Amino acid sequence: MRDLVIRTNRRRWLLIVATVLSLLAATVACTADGPGSSPPQDPGPVAVVTAQPGDGARDVDPVAPVSVRVADGTFTDVALVNAQGTPVLGELSPDRTTFTSAEPLGYDAGYTWQGTAVGTDGETVPVRGGFTTLAPDETVGATLNIADGQEVGIAAPITLQFHGAVEDRAAVERALTVTTNPPTPGSWAWLPDDGGARVHWRPQQYWAPGTSVHLDAKLYGLAFGDGAYGEEDLTLDFTIGRSQVVVADATSHRMQVVRDGETIMDIPVSYGEGNEPRNVTRSGVHVVTEKHEDFLMSNPPYYENVRERWAVRISNNGEFIHANPETIGVQGASNVTNGCINLSLGDAEQYFRTAMYGDPVEVTGTSIDLSAADGDLYDWAIDWGTWQSMSALA
């Protein structure tokens, strides 16, 4: 009987062990690699988008490129837009990981990043953030004296008349580039303010005929100092025409017009009487700036609104080369004018039709030299060494 109990208990114990082993085998079968199975894959890192400047940045330089970059992913679409929703021109890198602006931004303006990036994990993330650009206390524009594409005479300077003060003149001058063909030595010079700062560029000698000239003025976004910034960039392309020089010796009572080395006119004239300073034709290199078939001239209190014909302005102090029938009797013999150079009607019209903006008029033989007191174009009255010293970068 005792043997029967032992055998029965042993069979129960073996059954329990077999059941446990069967369960363990099933568990191992569920977790072990089987034929064709692969280990679980790492989904990869999430895409990270960063912008330069960072979100919320203020006083951002409007001409410095801004960018946004994605790490561990690529952009599916991306844009920088202004407050009106207009996209800023930009360039997406070939691998679609970086977008960089490609045009200047506005002053005192807000910009927002938009778009989507997808990470190597296959998940998308939004492109967000924004910034605002600097707000100048004021912007200062400038006016050029020459029109784009214009042909000018061999003494024409390039002038930039600013519409306000320029404190950091060195910074502004560094932003001005003059390129010439053929190469032509020249320099910028800052002249006394006249309703705002002004800077002129002229060659060391008269321009060579046929020279092509390009000006690039990178003024937008440039700090002028004192909270002022440049209003806009300026460019200019012009050419130098034929060589024409007026030789005007007051002691000779005559005037020659020399075209490309050949005298095409040699005529009797009358210069300023010279009995008082206001009647002295200034000695020095004048520059033709404008001309009028009819012009009302005034010199209060001596005369007002006197109509003169074929008037070519050579200085802002009131000096013209023009016709004056009242002085015909003394032209070629004596000087009797208020400072202008008087010609006969026929000679004045002939000269008028040859004159061009930028032509030099070389006056000699009088008691007062052309200077800053005589207007804005007395550039050639300044010797080259002094002119160079008037550069802010001297």
Secondary structure as the mmCIF struct_conf table of DSSP 4:
data_model
#
loop_
_struct_conf.conf_type_id
_struct_conf.id
_struct_conf.beg_label_comp_id
_struct_conf.beg_label_asym_id
_struct_conf.beg_label_seq_id
_struct_conf.end_label_comp_id
_struct_conf.end_label_asym_id
_struct_conf.end_label_seq_id
HELX_RH_AL_P HELX_RH_AL_P1 ARG A 2 THR A 31
BEND BEND1 ALA A 32 ALA A 32
TURN_TY1_P TURN_TY1_P1 PRO A 35 GLY A 36
HELX_LH_PP_P HELX_LH_PP_P1 PRO A 39 ASP A 42
HELX_LH_PP_P HELX_LH_PP_P2 PRO A 45 ALA A 47
STRN STRN1 VAL A 48 GLN A 52
BEND BEND2 PRO A 53 PRO A 53
HELX_LH_PP_P HELX_LH_PP_P3 GLY A 54 GLY A 54
TURN_TY1_P TURN_TY1_P2 ASP A 55 GLY A 56
STRN STRN2 ALA A 57 VAL A 60
TURN_TY1_P TURN_TY1_P3 PRO A 62 VAL A 63
BEND BEND3 ALA A 64 ALA A 64
STRN STRN3 SER A 67 ALA A 71
BEND BEND4 ASP A 72 ASP A 72
STRN STRN4 GLY A 73 ASN A 82
TURN_TY1_P TURN_TY1_P4 ALA A 83 GLN A 84
HELX_LH_PP_P HELX_LH_PP_P4 THR A 86 THR A 86
STRN STRN5 PRO A 87 PRO A 87
HELX_LH_PP_P HELX_LH_PP_P5 VAL A 88 LEU A 89
STRN STRN6 GLY A 90 LEU A 92
TURN_TY1_P TURN_TY1_P5 PRO A 94 ASP A 95
BEND BEND5 ARG A 96 THR A 97
STRN STRN7 THR A 98 SER A 101
BEND BEND6 GLU A 103 GLU A 103
HELX_LH_PP_P HELX_LH_PP_P6 PRO A 104 GLY A 106
TURN_TY1_P TURN_TY1_P6 TYR A 107 ASP A 108
STRN STRN8 GLY A 110 GLY A 119
TURN_TY1_P TURN_TY1_P7 THR A 120 ASP A 121
BEND BEND7 GLY A 122 GLY A 122
STRN STRN9 THR A 124 PRO A 126
STRN STRN10 GLY A 130 THR A 133
BEND BEND8 ASP A 137 ASP A 137
STRN STRN11 GLU A 138 VAL A 140
STRN STRN12 ALA A 142 LEU A 144
BEND BEND9 ASN A 145 ILE A 146
TURN_TY1_P TURN_TY1_P8 ASP A 148 GLY A 149
STRN STRN13 GLU A 151 VAL A 152
TURN_TY1_P TURN_TY1_P9 ILE A 154 ALA A 155
HELX_LH_PP_P HELX_LH_PP_P7 ALA A 156 PRO A 157
STRN STRN14 ILE A 158 PHE A 162
BEND BEND10 HIS A 163 GLY A 164
BEND BEND11 GLU A 167 GLU A 167
HELX_RH_AL_P HELX_RH_AL_P2 ARG A 169 ARG A 174
TURN_TY1_P TURN_TY1_P10 ALA A 175 ALA A 175
STRN STRN15 LEU A 176 ASN A 181
BEND BEND12 PRO A 182 PRO A 182
STRN STRN16 GLY A 186 LEU A 191
HELX_LH_PP_P HELX_LH_PP_P8 PRO A 192 ASP A 193
BEND BEND13 ASP A 194 GLY A 196
STRN STRN17 ARG A 198 PRO A 203
BEND BEND14 GLN A 204 GLN A 205
HELX_LH_PP_P HELX_LH_PP_P9 TYR A 206 ALA A 208
TURN_TY1_P TURN_TY1_P11 PRO A 209 GLY A 210
STRN STRN18 SER A 212 ALA A 217
STRN STRN19 TYR A 220 TYR A 220
TURN_TY1_P TURN_TY1_P12 GLY A 221 GLY A 221
STRN STRN20 ALA A 223 GLY A 225
TURN_TY1_P TURN_TY1_P13 ASP A 226 GLY A 227
STRN STRN21 ALA A 228 GLY A 230
STRN STRN22 LEU A 234 ILE A 240
STRN STRN23 GLN A 244 ASP A 249
HELX_RH_3T_P HELX_RH_3T_P1 ALA A 250 SER A 252
TURN_TY1_P TURN_TY1_P14 HIS A 253 HIS A 253
STRN STRN24 ARG A 254 ARG A 259
TURN_TY1_P TURN_TY1_P15 ASP A 260 GLY A 261
STRN STRN25 GLU A 262 PRO A 268
STRN STRN26 SER A 270 SER A 270
STRN STRN27 GLY A 272 GLY A 272
BEND BEND15 ASN A 275 GLU A 276
HELX_RH_3T_P HELX_RH_3T_P2 PRO A 277 ASN A 279
HELX_LH_PP_P HELX_LH_PP_P10 VAL A 280 ARG A 282
STRN STRN28 SER A 283 SER A 283
STRN STRN29 GLY A 284 VAL A 287
STRN STRN30 GLU A 290 ASN A 299
TURN_TY1_P TURN_TY1_P16 PRO A 300 TYR A 302
STRN STRN31 TYR A 303 ARG A 313
TURN_TY1_P TURN_TY1_P17 ASN A 316 ASN A 317
BEND BEND16 GLY A 318 GLY A 318
STRN STRN32 PHE A 320 ALA A 323
HELX_RH_3T_P HELX_RH_3T_P3 PRO A 325 THR A 327
TURN_TY1_P TURN_TY1_P18 ILE A 328 ALA A 333
STRN STRN33 THR A 337 THR A 337
BEND BEND17 ASN A 338 CYS A 340
STRN STRN34 ILE A 341 LEU A 343
HELX_RH_AL_P HELX_RH_AL_P3 LEU A 345 THR A 354
TURN_TY1_P TURN_TY1_P19 TYR A 357 GLY A 358
STRN STRN35 PRO A 360 THR A 364
BEND BEND18 GLY A 365 ILE A 368
STRN STRN36 ASP A 369 ASP A 369
HELX_RH_3T_P HELX_RH_3T_P4 ALA A 372 ASP A 374
BEND BEND19 ASP A 376 ASP A 376
HELX_RH_3T_P HELX_RH_3T_P5 ASP A 379 ALA A 381
BEND BEND20 ILE A 382 ILE A 382
HELX_RH_AL_P HELX_RH_AL_P4 TRP A 384 SER A 389
TURN_TY1_P TURN_TY1_P20 MET A 390 MET A 390
BEND BEND21 SER A 391 SER A 391
TURN_TY1_P TURN_TY1_P21 ALA A 392 LEU A 393
#
